[in-house]
Amino acid sequence: MTDDTIRIDATGLLCPLPVLKLARKIRHAPPGAVVELLADDPAAVIDVPHYCTESGHTLIETSTSAGANLFRVRKTGGPPH
């Protein structure tokens, strides 16, 4: 994880808001940027991977801690980290 990672706290938000926040942040991020989304909405485990597949971004990893999911997504078009 680097200091230039973009972090989004979407805990407490329900579908479709976590993915909409991710889409807005990643749209304005430079190619290759990593965006971390923290979400506790159960639908996010389906919505985020689907969004990445449809948009062409890379889902780097998903982890779960204390009832929330952390998604790390790399914007396409940049060098791998």
Phi, psi and omega in degrees: 000135180245169180293340181271009175291134178268127183247138178233125174259105181249021178295141181087351179263144180254161179309134008260011188301318179301316180289325177295320176296317177299313181299318181294315181293318184289330179299324183265000180274154177287156177305137180090351180295150176253130178243129176255129179242122175256120184217140177250005176288124181302332180289343182298329180293340175263316186293316184294310177301322178296316178301315181297318178297314182290326184268345180088004177280162185258122172278106184286312179197160174228133176223160182234136178206132176052041176081005178237154177253139175248121179249130175248120185236133175256130177290136181292161175097002181235173180288149177291150179267000000 
